[in-house]
Amino acid sequence: MYHAKERMFARSFKGNERNRQISSMKWGTGRTDRMLFFATEHPDSERNDGEAYAANYSDESSTEALYPFPGVPGGGAVMALDGTGSRLAIVAGRSDNRARQSLMIYEPQLLDADTVLECRLPEFGYIAHPASLSGECHIMDVQFSPCGSYIAVARDNNCALIYDIRNAAKPLHVFGHVTYSRDDMESRFGERWGSKAAYGISNLGWIGHNTIITGGADGCVRRWNTNVATRNMGGKVIARLDQPVAHLSFADDTLEHRYPLIAYVPFNATVLLDVNDALQGRHGRQSICLRL
């Protein structure tokens, strides 16, 4: 850990296993505001070993400042913390099969506690739409809803799963972007800009308690209403870009998430959109496009 004011490294933490790299990291908040959470993975992409830890960075006198979370099945885990700091979600694939993934929720303020919820995510091919575009089966993003009762999981098969953590036996919703075959994706996006296409829902964000914004490999930014049945898998298109969406970044709460910032990497451009227009039924306006 680096102390910006003092311009020096304040603390360092080492996991139980050597030869690991960090796959995900979250600062604590609320009840866990003095904690840092991180997950590790093996640097060899053929192996899926890894662990997850909570680190108490404020207690300099403690020699037991690092606490492992039990039951994490493999490496490369992605983490999410709810707004109160009372629920930590960890999603990871098994060490022997990356495609077999589990969602685990812990009470991080109770260190060394077992999971309070654990469920296995559906196999990547369990629905016909969208078909998997990636053979590696990665988790791209995990986010709690503002109320803390729902959790969204974005995966690289261009699909997002929504769970009600009060009854997580199966997904409440499966939101899928329009998908293409791998060859068609390369033809539409990769060859045009001289680089390979990106796959999957890169990340997502909640706006209020029942609206989710996702950016997918089809070049669309879409909004979804979790109060509506998902017979229409397409969602509401906010914007259509000519490249897969690489990242969504939202304004802070004081602006009510008015402008999500969409960056798509292939030709280094950034697009700023007005989401409020889309939420009111109008097509989201492109406010500015910058070439970086």
Phi, psi and omega in degrees: 000138182251130178268109187294320183293317181274349180056050179205159177282124186272314183211158174222149181230140178236132178287180183285336183250139175278172177058053177231155173233159183281131177254335182202148182210139179221135170282144175288162178212162178058242182293344182239035187289352177252018183244154171234130181248137178209153178239153182238164176212162178282138181294340177281117183295343179281346180249148182236045178272150177172170181222175176225143187222156166246134181239127176269096186277351183270339184266088183287342182275346185277133173269352179246058185270356183243126185234123178279146173269127181283155171086001178289121192284337184193188184270179178069027183292150174246138187243155171213144179237134180286172188295337180267352183076014184260353178224127175243123178259136176231126177241127182209154174270160180291152181296331181265353180200101184298332183285342177269099189248151180231145172257123179236136179238131182241160167262095192292340178288342176261086185296146182068015179276153176285172179294146173265346177205139175212131177215151179270129177289152178300151173301154185297333182258024188281349173234151181287331182230121003269149175288151182293134178258354183228139178272358185262343170061060183265146166276127183263322184199150176222131182217132170283150170288160179303328180281346178082001183269342183235155177221138181248136181237119178261135181234166186273015168264022178066034187223142175239135179254135178245126180242143166266112188291351176280343177204084190256030180298326177210164182297141173288322178219152168235110182257122182237133172284159175301136183242156175234165173291163179300318180298319181292323178299316180295323180292319184286318190243308189297310184290332183297322184247010173075020178216162182289150180287154174268152184237148171091174174279111187294315174194177186212169178206148177269140170239106188074198186268345187225015179236132179239139174249131179231152173239127189238178181286350177276003180082011182251144167257124187234151173244148184227142177254115183287352177273357183246140178299151188261044175293320175270106188285350189279340184067188178258121182283122175273319182208148174244120179252162180265018175215155171302145181282124182270329184196146171242133176230130187255149174294167181285172186296336181293338177260006178056040178053041187293318184240106169280143182256118184254119178246126175237128200284323194310323174236028170056056179239155177233131182240134180250124185240150177264104182286330181302324176300316181293321180293336178266011175095359178260153179293133183301131182276139172277118185272320182201149175228123182244134172266125188265000000 
